[in-house]
Amino acid sequence: MDQQNDSDGFRPLDREGLVQRVARRLSKAIVTGQLAPGARLSESVVARQLGVSRAPVREAARLLETTGLVTYEPNRGFFVRGFTSRELDDLYEFRLVIEIAVIRRLIRNGLGETEARLTAQIDELHRVAGPEFDMLTQVEADMQFHRLLCAGSGNPRYLAVFEQIAVETELSIMLIGQLYDDPQRLAETHVPILETLRSGDEARAVEAISYHIGEARTLVTEQFRKLESDRTE
């Protein structure tokens, strides 16, 4: 059953970067819950709402399939992917492997300009923790800190892999509603990572990123298990 209607508020797009822009619109709709897990992506409905043909919508859906947000069922079309707590646990385990490798490389190669970028991003995390900012803005600021870590590693493959799982991570947090009662806590959890990177102590830096991602892993999977349990009662 189609989950979109013309009142959802998509506005027409121009032709520049059309597929990527359609993908971003759909991605945001999924992450914010406008398109719920299991919802069918009707190419005709989305195309009409965005003022484009069906072809770029289909291509955008294929792009989202590679990020894990969308699945394709033969003869039925594209659907917003549903998640299990086990899948989310696997996602965080994979993030841990990638980001530990990133931390090791940063320590060995030196922070350089990445130090100032990470410092500025922690300031940004504190800024968007205010009540005037929505949760998606806060989660995106969180992911940008980790994106800067990967970019600073000097290995573009780490960043490429991170980009593939970043939206899934954002969605996992949005699905459970929040990580911490106080958004400032989200900002504060990034400070030890930067401090240990500055120290040049590889073991401490690895411990800091392991604790940071491990804590998020526990919070997300436990809360998602509770949601799963509530749905089956």
Summary of the structure (lengths in Angstrom):
residues: 233
radius of gyration: 18.9
end to end distance: 24.6
largest distance: 56.0
contacts: 710
relative contact order: 0.12
helix: 70%
strand: 5%
